[in-house]
Amino acid sequence: MINDAVPQETQWVVLVAAETFPGGEDGHRWQLVATHAVPDGGRAAADRLARKLAMEYVPKKVSVGPGDTPARKVFRVADGSWLVEVRGMDHKGVLCRTAVAELVRESPYVRGGETLAERRRRLLGRG
């Protein structure tokens, strides 16, 4: 039997994904780079945080000098997420996305042949 920790209340999070270039500049893929839990304020607070991150987040691939502000184009996408192009001093653009999501399932890693209850007993020294 799978024992999942299902959130009792709706838990909103803001996800930040950025372009990565594992195969050099010609290779391209998205990678989740940050997850921000929104404990209070519900969906509206998550929307505000997603907008703030879209306006301020700077991907690691963007080179900026101390005190510099990178160039930025911010797009609100029809699904409510944000697509952002950020450019640094080398003028190369990097895309990132912020999106609001509802955490619907979270489950721990459990070694094969060991139930979650057995693992808890073992870790707490009760079995």
C-alpha positions as CSV (number, residue, x, y, z in Angstrom):
1,M,0.0,0.0,0.0
2,I,1.2,3.5,-0.8
3,N,1.2,5.8,2.1
4,D,1.3,9.4,0.7
5,A,1.3,12.6,2.6
6,V,-1.7,14.3,1.0
7,P,-1.9,18.0,2.1
8,Q,-5.0,18.6,4.2
9,E,-5.4,22.1,3.0
10,T,-4.7,23.5,-0.4
11,Q,-1.0,24.4,-0.5
12,W,0.0,26.8,-3.2
13,V,3.6,27.1,-4.5
14,V,5.4,29.2,-7.1
15,L,7.6,27.3,-9.5
16,V,10.6,28.9,-11.2
17,A,12.0,27.2,-14.3
18,A,15.0,28.5,-16.3
19,E,16.7,27.5,-19.5
20,T,19.7,25.3,-19.2
21,F,22.2,24.5,-21.9
22,P,23.6,21.0,-21.1
23,G,25.0,20.5,-24.6
24,G,26.3,24.0,-25.0
25,E,24.4,26.9,-26.5
26,D,22.7,24.7,-29.1
27,G,21.3,22.3,-26.5
28,H,18.3,23.7,-24.6
29,R,16.0,22.4,-21.9
30,W,14.0,23.7,-18.9
31,Q,15.0,23.0,-15.4
32,L,13.1,23.6,-12.2
33,V,15.4,26.0,-10.3
34,A,13.3,27.0,-7.3
35,T,10.1,26.2,-5.5
36,H,8.5,28.7,-3.2
37,A,5.8,27.6,-0.8
38,V,3.1,30.1,-0.1
39,P,1.9,29.3,3.5
40,D,-0.6,32.2,3.9
41,G,-2.8,34.2,1.5
42,G,-3.9,31.4,-0.8
43,R,-4.0,31.6,-4.5
44,A,-4.0,35.4,-4.6
45,A,-0.7,35.5,-2.6
46,A,0.8,32.9,-4.9
47,D,-0.1,35.0,-7.9
48,R,1.5,38.1,-6.4
49,L,4.7,36.1,-5.6
50,A,4.8,34.7,-9.1
51,R,4.6,38.2,-10.5
52,K,7.3,39.5,-8.2
53,L,9.6,36.7,-9.1
54,A,9.0,37.4,-12.8
55,M,10.0,41.0,-12.3
56,E,13.1,40.3,-10.2
57,Y,14.5,36.8,-10.7
58,V,17.9,36.7,-12.5
59,P,18.9,33.3,-13.9
60,K,22.5,32.2,-13.0
61,K,23.4,32.1,-16.7
62,V,22.9,35.9,-17.0
63,S,26.1,37.8,-16.3
64,V,25.6,41.1,-14.5
65,G,28.1,43.4,-12.8
66,P,27.8,44.6,-9.2
67,G,24.9,47.0,-8.9
68,D,23.8,46.4,-12.6
69,T,20.2,45.7,-13.5
70,P,19.7,43.2,-16.3
71,A,17.4,44.0,-19.3
72,R,14.1,42.2,-19.0
73,K,11.0,41.4,-21.1
74,V,8.1,40.1,-19.0
75,F,5.1,38.4,-20.7
76,R,1.9,37.3,-18.9
77,V,0.9,34.1,-20.6
78,A,-2.8,33.2,-21.2
79,D,-2.6,30.3,-18.6
80,G,-1.6,32.8,-15.9
81,S,2.1,32.0,-15.8
82,W,4.9,34.4,-16.7
83,L,7.6,34.1,-19.4
84,V,10.6,36.3,-18.9
85,E,13.6,37.0,-21.1
86,V,16.5,38.3,-19.1
87,R,19.7,39.8,-20.7
88,G,22.9,40.6,-19.0
89,M,26.1,42.5,-20.1
90,D,26.9,40.0,-22.8
91,H,23.4,40.7,-24.4
92,K,22.6,37.0,-24.5
93,G,19.0,36.3,-23.5
94,V,18.0,33.6,-21.1
95,L,14.3,32.6,-20.6
96,C,12.7,31.7,-17.3
97,R,9.2,31.0,-16.3
98,T,7.2,31.4,-13.1
99,A,4.0,29.6,-12.5
100,V,1.5,29.1,-9.7
101,A,0.8,25.4,-8.8
102,E,-1.2,23.5,-6.3
103,L,0.8,20.8,-4.4
104,V,-1.5,17.8,-4.7
105,R,0.8,15.0,-3.6
106,E,4.0,14.6,-1.7
107,S,5.5,11.2,-0.8
108,P,8.8,10.2,0.8
109,Y,11.3,7.8,-0.6
110,V,10.9,4.4,1.0
111,R,13.3,1.5,0.5
112,G,11.9,-1.5,-1.2
113,G,10.5,-4.1,1.2
114,E,10.1,-1.6,4.0
115,T,6.8,0.1,4.8
116,L,6.7,3.7,6.0
117,A,5.6,2.5,9.5
118,E,8.6,0.1,9.6
119,R,11.0,2.8,8.6
120,R,9.7,5.2,11.3
121,R,10.0,2.5,13.9
122,R,13.6,1.7,12.8
123,L,14.6,5.4,12.7
124,L,13.1,6.1,16.1
125,G,14.8,3.0,17.6
126,R,11.6,1.1,18.3
127,G,12.0,-1.9,16.2
